């Protein structure tokens, strides 16, 4: 990655002294106060420069994992004709209901909340033989959900970006195989984002399918509840177990209930959509068969918020290095020239640097903003440091773990930065 330098004083949006009064989750409060997001309407948010940088890095991780599965990227429309949705019967039954618009010719279209109908239509257009299977396509695309009550900032919104993957198979066995591959790719994606999640059995809802799993991030601030077995590792959403169930269905041990944030959802759709839309292919035996399908979704903004729910302290966000908006927050407490020279040297080494050389901000304000924004490594140029020919380096996750490096020893500085980025608790 090429290095980048951004002067904090020229950021389009900046940290707020107080959070929004209506922030009803930790991630909403910290992302809004830190200058990552701005609410335009209920469930509708702007991603500000810092927030978009995090969003793009998450997208990059998801894109790498999907490409690793052999999936091909597409970009599907957000305006979807009513006729397509009537083929599956979901025009009036999907929950939450569709956002519907009417064009100047009195034709009704939906703002797409999901794209099973569209991708099945593409399959019946372009896929005709078992020799083309299995095949999978994905997109990173804006979705619209007509939620009755948007809550939690980016956790439950009406407009958002989703990574959705769709797969087509000649048999259930092949779907099962790919489904497990996607499950592992999702677990790797979450791990790369600094999260530990567990796949749990879940309801398929209006998407449908016989088998469905959610990826639950255990968090005290979560809006859902997951039941976990401490003995055999079984996990399921509480709603799938039925009210009042207290014991594990596998080993009968007492279940533990924990709050969680849903961070992804995958479905074995079977032939639900291919039968409804008459999407078929020619088998090896020369007969016609319906595609067996799967779909797999991760809301990128929800994942961004989930990271904050899991990684913060009383001072602000603590971004994992892989998704942080910048690698280094360089705080100039004295000596603008020295700080700028150092920033240029770090950019030359390939780092993404946010330089706080504001003349109208105190040292206390700079530290407070830095801890709120949560960039993994702080590099501090101070008056005392300049006199001692030293630079202070400390991880955001432990501001007391500072290390002092000679200003001339850029190699040692780079090594310390990389160590603190990748192993902040070392």
Protein Blocks (a to p, Z undefined) as FASTA:
>chain_A
ZZddddfklgfbdcdfbdcfklcbfklmmmmmnopaccfbghiacddfklmmmmmmmmmm
mmmmmmmnopacddddfbdcfklmmmnopmmmpccdddddddfkopacdddfbfklmmmm
mmmmmgcbfklpccddddddddddddfbdghhjmpcfbdcddddddddfbfklmmmmmmm
mmmmmmmmmmmnopacddddddekjnopjbdcddddddfkbcbdcdddfknopacdfkln
oghiabdfklopacdddddddfbdcddekjmlmmmnopacddfkopacddddddddddfk
lmmmmmmmmnccfkbccddfklgfbfbdcddfehjllmmmmmmmmmmnopacdddfbfkb
cfklmmmmmmmnopabacdddfklmmnopacdddfklmklcccddfklmmlmmmmmmmmm
mmmmZZ
